[in-house]
């Protein structure tokens, strides 16, 4: 009968939502009441009474609300923890207290609502659905694109003194504007511009062409009323621009000598082959990752996972934060927000389902991370970051991140397991 009574206190409101009706006996409430009241009496200062000597009845009357809140703050967390442990329940976030009935003679009755992790039961044959990977093919154009990027990164910018500005030059200029309407000069600015760049004002690009170092020119820009920079909107501004320096972009030749400066190779053809192999390795890793992702998505449909709403919201917010900078978020039109939020939510649900499935797979298959494996991972990271091992371990322990690292390593190990089991070689 006692077991049934306990079970009656637990209500199932949804796949991952639970509610509990709980009680704290009157004797405990009275005991805590006396403790809290004594503290108030010892601390408060009331007119006409020395500190610690105020009448009990007066303190009770004046601080009734505060005393009640302190009692609840002291008793509910510990009582709730014991009750949750008795039911073997582990909420994913802090339970919400929905109602409280406080009576010094009858005790405290309260209801909490919380979310729990979903129960996961993997099909016995969950590893039988395998994936065949397509052959990775790398086009010559892809190799050439990377070569061009390497060439661009090695470009030099050489000073020019014997000619005027041409498109593609980097030009150091001094520029000052004058508001023709208000007859006011703007501050002088020294900036670097890429001559001919579409993002420049067309009048600036036109004015720069042909100018030599030391030469200057004026031009006028009439800004529309809806110009994106409000300080210029609807104004007519006359600019004076003076060329201070011209730098010409010079690309290195794509030859054997260039290849040797990029990597330790004997020539351009060897560099191309190394680039091709790196692309193949990267593409194969992408395909393996995509295959495992697809496997987990199909498995999630079979298992029909319900994810706690609070976790979905938290993950969706994290996705949006990672996707957009703060200034970009402010620029998103109001009518676009529902789509952004919907896409983030869908991705959040997918991420969480895959995360939970991998943890369950690790449990089912006996995949674990030993202390030695964790130690080796920390050593590797310390070497990569050039940080003393003891300092890194101290920081991880201080920030309570050791278990996060263990979990991250466990998930990676689980992905390796799935790649080995579900991908047809």
Phi, psi and omega in degrees: 000320180298318180297316179296321179297319178297316181297326180297335181284344180261124181247134177265111182262349181181178182305325181234009183249130179230155174227149179224137172262118187236159181224149171239121185303151183301323183296323178291320180296317180296319179298316180290326179301315181295320179297312183293318181298318179300320178297317180296317180298322183285339186256328189285151175242116180244146181304129177091358181228142175289152179302130179092359182237017177289144180299139181305313184299322181291317179296318179301318183289317185286328185242030183303312182294316181295320180297316180300315181296320179296320179298313180296319179296329181279325188266320188296313183303315182290318178297318180295318180300315180296319180293318180296319178296323180295326179269000182058043181249139181229095182299149179279343177211177183296125178301147179262127176280118186269327180205151179222130174243108185255123178215120184297331182272331184255348182097192182246129172245133180212159178238137176238153176231139183204167179249146179236165176293143179289151174282135182239127175234107181285140173300145181300326182260030188297340182269001186282338181277100185259167186236133175261126180271140175285156178292138179278127177238132179247122179282151177301325181298329179292319178295317180297323179298317179293321176301317179297320178295319177297321178295318179297318181295335181266006183297146175252153178240103188262137179299141178240131180232345188258011178206173177271180183290136171235163180302138180098347177285146168268124188238126173271120184235159169248126184225139178219134179256157177226120177288109185291335179286313183264357180057038181243138177274145175266165180297149176284133180237146175246115185224165175250129179234153174264111184301130178088357181295131183303331181289342178288158171298133179306322181295326178292314179302318181292320183292326184288325186303125177091345181288137177261163178307131181096341181273155181220166183205156176243150176206160184240140177238127175258110184274139178290162181297331183260026181299142186297332175265109188300330183292342178255346187305126177076005183259159174246120186238131176261128182249141169249123182240133180235131179278123178262316180215150173237132178235125182265135179279126180236119180270142176288156177290140176278086182222186182299321181296319178298315181303321182292334178282339182276312180214171179279081180229165182268357179174180186296318182296322178294321178297317179300316181294322178294320177298317180299315181294322177296319178297317179299314180299316180295315182295322178295320178296320178298316182293320177297317179297318180295322179296315178296320179299315179295320178300315181294324179296317179293322179295321179298324178293322180291318183283334180057061183287136171255126183257134178306132185300322182297323179290322179298314180298316181296317180291321179297319178296320179295322179297314180296320179296321179288329185280326185234140170286164183301319180291330178289324179299321182293336183270352181290122180300147183302323183288345181271341186303317179304321179292317179299315181294319181296315180296319179295320180295315179299317179294322180297315179298318179297313180303313184292320178298314180296320179299312182294321179296318180295323178294322179289322176298317178300318180294313183296321185268002178070028178277129181213166178246117179283165177298325179294319179296319178295319179299316179295322179295318179294319177300315180299315180293322179298319179293317181296323182267358180056048179242136176305136185304314182295327179292317180295316180296322179296317180294317180296319179292319181296321182270005179054047182249002181300317181290330175297319178295319179299317180295317179301318179293322178297316180295320177297319180294325179291321176298318177300319179298314181293320178301321181288328186268324189254348180264124178281121183286000000 
